[in-house]
Structures are given as C-alpha cells and as structure tokens.
Amino acid sequence: MYRNFIAKKILTVTALCLSLILGQGVAMAQEVNVYSARKEALILPLLQKFEAETGIGFNLITAKADALLKRLEAEGQSSPADLFITTDAGRLQRARDAGVLRPVDNSVLTEKIPANLRDAENYWFGLSQRARVIFYAKDRVDPAELSTYEALTDPKWKQRICIRSSSNIYNQSLVASMIEAHGVDQTEAWARGLVANFARKPAGGDTDQLRAAAAGLCDIAIANTYYYGRLVNSSKDEEREVASSLGVFWPNQGDRGAHVNVSGAAVTRYAKHGAEAERLLEFLVNDASQTWYAEVNNEYPVVAGAAVSDTLKSFGDFKGDSLNLTRLGENNRAAVQLMDRAGWR
C-alpha cells in the first residue's frame, strides 16, 4: 500500500513537471509573423521592444508592398503571416479586396484610432499619418500665391510643377480624394490642367521632386511631408540645403483640409496567432510607439495627444482632410483611369 502511495505521488509529480514544461513550451511558442512593406529600420526596433515588453516573439519579412500582397494571395490558407503592414490606404484597400485580411473587433484600437484613419469595417488600421502637400522654392514663389490643390491648374504655374508619375499610389490616392470632393468629371478636368503645368515629364520619387524644385527645374513640388523631414534632418550638407531652400504650404485650409494618408496594418485572414497580432497592433498605437514614428520618420501620430518631433512642429499646424480613407481605395480604379485619360503618365 505504501509503495502504491509512493508510485501515485511520483506519477503526480511527473505529470505536474510535464505540465509545466509543456506550459513553458506554449509560452515560448507565442509569436507573431509580420509581413512588412515598411523598411526594416522603420519596424524592427518596435518589434524588438514589443518582444522585450510582452515576451511574444516575432518573425519579420520585408519586401515591396505589391510583392507581399501577391505572396499573401498565393499562400492562401498556408500563409504564415499574422500581420500585414504597408503604406497608403489605397494599398490596404487592395489587400482587403483581395480577401487576405479579416476584420478585428478591438476596443483599444477603435477608441484610439479616429474612424477616418481606419477601415470602415475595421479590416485595417492606420498607424501613422503623412500629408501630401505643396513645397515651394522660397526665392521664386510667394506663398501668398498658393491656396489649394485645385488652384494649381492656374496658367501662372505653367511649366513650374514637379510631381511623380500616375503609377505612384500616393498620387492615385490624392486624386481619389479629389474624386470624393468633386466627382470624376471635375477631377479629370483638374488633372488635365495640372498636367498642362508640369515642368517636366514625371520621373523619380518624392525626394527627386524636392531636389528638382531646389535646383530650379521647377518652382513647386508635391510630396509627402516625411520626405522633406528626412532632408531637414540629413547628415549631408547638400540635402539640408535642399530643405532650407523650400517652404511647406498646407493647401485647402479654408475648406476640406490638406490630403492625409496613413501607413497601416491588418490582421491576415488566416492568421495562426491572431491574438498576438492584435497585441502588436495595440502596442503600435501606444504613446511611446506613436512618438517613435514621429521622431524617426517624421510621420504624424494617429493617436490624439501623442508627442510629435520638433521637425514636425516646424512645419506648422494644419487642418487635415477628415475623409474616411476607405474611400481612397474604393476610388482608386476611377482615379487611375482618369489620370490616364488626362495624359498623366
């Protein structure tokens, strides 16, 4: 009888040890797999901090936005991805339309992120804001001459405007916002007028447009604010000189406000670690993460009250368009088609 008692005790202790070991195994297995179109330098430090604070590990794959979306589609149910991070509401909407995302019912996210900066049905959430505004050569343009995006069709700007091509998603989203404000026909007329004022055939990225304006190839450049912020904070004298020669102008302050967009993220449709992905989303919108984005990449927080960098403060206060960014993706096809008809290449 004593032997049976001892045997039972041994079995109980063994079972308890196994339970603890397995429990630790489950805890160690907590992780989140991230597909990110953001460069590693703009997401890895946050993931490392998330792991340190929560104990949830991560695996990170970075690539071009379109390539990652195609990968998600091709992998289907076999995809290891739990969270998809990309730039521009237009791309996020494409991912939703492709059926690779799932909606998330999370009160932390819906309370912190304004409704216009997330999908109308919570398939994706904005993490940081950027504005696409007008930059002008200080020695050749009086800011009093500027007012709205619409006014850039004025003949006085003929051969004076630099902007990227119509294949760029940032421009497509700008035009999509114009469609929402004015309709397709009026926006197409505007696009034709803008094209007529191009200083050159669109080429290069946003930084190239800013450099062109500084070099005198044009007098006005349309670009996202964070590209300008990078020049302001550059370690290179020539890049800081480009920034110092340009001014920031916030258009449409008397009506709908300047065009804003987001970098954002979404839980994937077949996420195996959905709870961990939500924890990461919550982490990315806490005050510390929001301030980090503002400091490191000169992007505006999506969360009200989060601190911004001195660089962003130097750009001045502005009114942003409150349009729900879901509409940018929904208007994307019409935007691309009318840009093509307008001769915007």
C-alpha positions, 0 to 999 in steps of 0.5 A: 500500500505504501509503495502504491502511495509512493508510485501515485505521488511520483506519477503526480509529480511527473505529470505536474513537471510535464505540465509545466514544461509543456506550459513553458513550451506554449509560452515560448511558442507565442509569436507573431509573423509580420509581413512588412512593406515598411523598411526594416529600420522603420519596424524592427526596433518596435518589434524588438521592444514589443518582444522585450515588453510582452515576451511574444516573439516575432518573425519579420519579412520585408519586401515591396508592398505589391510583392507581399500582397501577391505572396499573401494571395498565393499562400492562401490558407498556408500563409504564415503571416499574422500581420500585414503592414504597408503604406497608403490606404489605397494599398490596404484597400487592395489587400482587403479586396483581395480577401487576405485580411479579416476584420478585428473587433478591438476596443483599444484600437477603435477608441484610439484610432479616429474612424477616418484613419481606419477601415470602415469595417475595421479590416485595417488600421492606420498607424501613422499619418503623412500629408501630401502637400505643396513645397515651394522654392522660397526665392521664386514663389510667394506663398501668398500665391498658393491656396489649394490643390485645385488652384494649381491648374492656374496658367501662372504655374505653367511649366513650374510643377514637379510631381511623380508619375500616375503609377505612384499610389500616393498620387492615385490616392490624392486624386481619389480624394479629389474624386470624393470632393468633386466627382470624376468629371471635375477631377479629370478636368483638374488633372488635365490642367495640372498636367498642362503645368508640369515642368517636366515629364514625371520621373523619380520619387518624392525626394527627386521632386524636392531636389528638382524644385531646389535646383530650379527645374521647377518652382513647386513640388508635391510630396509627402511631408516625411520626405522633406523631414528626412532632408531637414534632418540629413547628415549631408550638407547638400540635402539640408540645403535642399530643405532650407531652400523650400517652404511647406504650404498646407493647401485647402485650409479654408475648406476640406483640409490638406490630403492625409494618408496613413501607413497601416496594418491588418490582421491576415485572414488566416492568421495562426496567432491572431491574438498576438497580432492584435497585441502588436497592433495595440502596442503600435498605437501606444504613446511611446510607439506613436512618438517613435514614428514621429521622431524617426520618420517624421510621420504624424501620430494617429493617436490624439495627444501623442508627442510629435518631433520638433521637425514636425512642429516646424512645419506648422499646424494644419487642418487635415482632410477628415475623409474616411480613407476607405474611400481612397481605395474604393476610388482608386480604379476611377482615379487611375483611369482618369489620370490616364485619360488626362495624359498623366503618365 
